[in-house]
Amino acid sequence: MKKDITEFVYACLICQKSKFECQKSSGLMQALFVPEWKWDNISMDFVGVLPNSVKEKDSIWVIVNRLKKFVHFIPIKTGMFVVRLSDIYIEQVVRLHGIPSSIVSG
């Protein structure tokens, strides 16, 4: 039986991609560098699914300035297309603060 399992795993493409031994170790975690200018480095994440609001928004898009910890809380609807999210991002963040040099997503 062990031989049959070994042959099956060896022949299965999905098994070969997900085997732990084939994966390179990720190494030690690296700390993020400290930003030099406000809104030059941001982080963003989504909080949801929340109860619907009056405008049918059920999630919150949180965008944080990593230097000063200023935050934009943007109400959104779950399942929005990326094109619409990029429009909202330009309207809410880029319009006020410019384009950041790096974005960290959690």
Secondary structure per residue as TSV (DSSP state, phi and psi in degrees):
chain	resnum	aa	ss	phi	psi
A	1	M	-	360.0	-39.7
A	2	K	H	-61.6	-38.4
A	3	K	H	-65.0	-41.5
A	4	D	H	-63.4	-41.8
A	5	I	H	-65.3	-43.1
A	6	T	H	-61.4	-43.2
A	7	E	H	-65.2	-40.8
A	8	F	H	-64.3	-46.5
A	9	V	H	-64.3	-38.1
A	10	Y	H	-66.0	-34.0
A	11	A	H	-86.9	-20.0
A	12	C	-	-83.4	120.7
A	13	L	H	-65.5	-41.5
A	14	I	H	-63.2	-41.1
A	15	C	H	-65.1	-38.0
A	16	Q	H	-66.8	-35.6
A	17	K	H	-73.5	-29.6
A	18	S	H	-102.5	2.0
A	19	K	-	-66.3	135.9
A	20	F	G	-64.7	-36.8
A	21	E	G	-66.1	-25.5
A	22	C	G	-81.5	-12.5
A	23	Q	S	-91.5	134.7
A	24	K	-	-72.2	140.6
A	25	S	-	-65.9	143.9
A	26	S	-	-77.9	-15.1
A	27	G	-	82.3	-169.1
A	28	L	S	-78.2	151.5
A	29	M	-	-70.3	142.8
A	30	Q	-	-109.7	135.4
A	31	A	-	-74.4	146.2
A	32	L	-	-73.0	143.9
A	33	F	-	-71.1	157.3
A	34	V	-	-82.1	124.9
A	35	P	-	-63.7	152.7
A	36	E	S	-97.4	-21.2
A	37	W	S	-140.0	145.0
A	38	K	T	-65.6	143.8
A	39	W	T	59.8	16.5
A	40	D	S	-85.6	-28.7
A	41	N	E	-131.2	125.5
A	42	I	E	-127.4	161.9
A	43	S	E	-127.2	151.7
A	44	M	E	-142.9	151.1
A	45	D	E	-157.4	164.4
A	46	F	E	-112.1	138.3
A	47	V	E	-116.6	123.8
A	48	G	E	176.8	175.9
A	49	V	-	-89.5	128.8
A	50	L	-	-106.7	169.7
A	51	P	-	-62.1	145.2
A	52	N	-	-61.2	141.2
A	53	S	-	-90.5	-176.6
A	54	V	T	-62.0	-35.2
A	55	K	T	-92.6	19.8
A	56	E	S	64.8	26.2
A	57	K	-	-91.1	133.3
A	58	D	-	-129.0	9.2
A	59	S	E	-142.5	165.4
A	60	I	E	-126.6	131.0
A	61	W	E	-97.8	116.1
A	62	V	E	-102.7	121.0
A	63	I	E	-119.9	120.9
A	64	V	E	-118.3	132.2
A	65	N	E	-75.8	118.6
A	66	R	T	-70.5	-23.6
A	67	L	T	-79.3	-55.7
A	68	K	T	-100.8	-5.9
A	69	K	-	65.2	28.0
A	70	F	-	-74.1	147.3
A	71	V	E	-131.9	144.0
A	72	H	E	-112.4	125.2
A	73	F	E	-105.7	111.9
A	74	I	E	-113.4	116.7
A	75	P	E	-73.3	133.4
A	76	I	E	-137.7	170.8
A	77	K	-	-104.3	134.5
A	78	T	T	-60.4	136.3
A	79	G	T	92.9	9.7
A	80	M	-	-65.3	147.6
A	81	F	-	-75.4	154.3
A	82	V	H	-61.8	-34.2
A	83	V	H	-61.1	-42.4
A	84	R	H	-68.5	-39.3
A	85	L	H	-63.2	-38.9
A	86	S	H	-66.5	-37.0
A	87	D	H	-63.2	-43.7
A	88	I	H	-63.3	-41.8
A	89	Y	H	-61.2	-42.6
A	90	I	I	-66.7	-41.5
A	91	E	I	-66.1	-40.5
A	92	Q	I	-93.0	-33.1
A	93	V	I	-115.2	-54.2
A	94	V	I	-62.6	-37.7
A	95	R	H	-58.5	-36.8
A	96	L	H	-90.8	-36.0
A	97	H	H	-122.9	-8.2
A	98	G	-	87.4	-177.1
A	99	I	-	-88.8	127.2
A	100	P	-	-76.9	159.5
A	101	S	S	-84.9	-21.9
A	102	S	E	-149.1	149.2
A	103	I	E	-129.0	128.5
A	104	V	E	-109.5	125.9
A	105	S	E	-112.0	134.6
A	106	G	-	-103.2	360.0
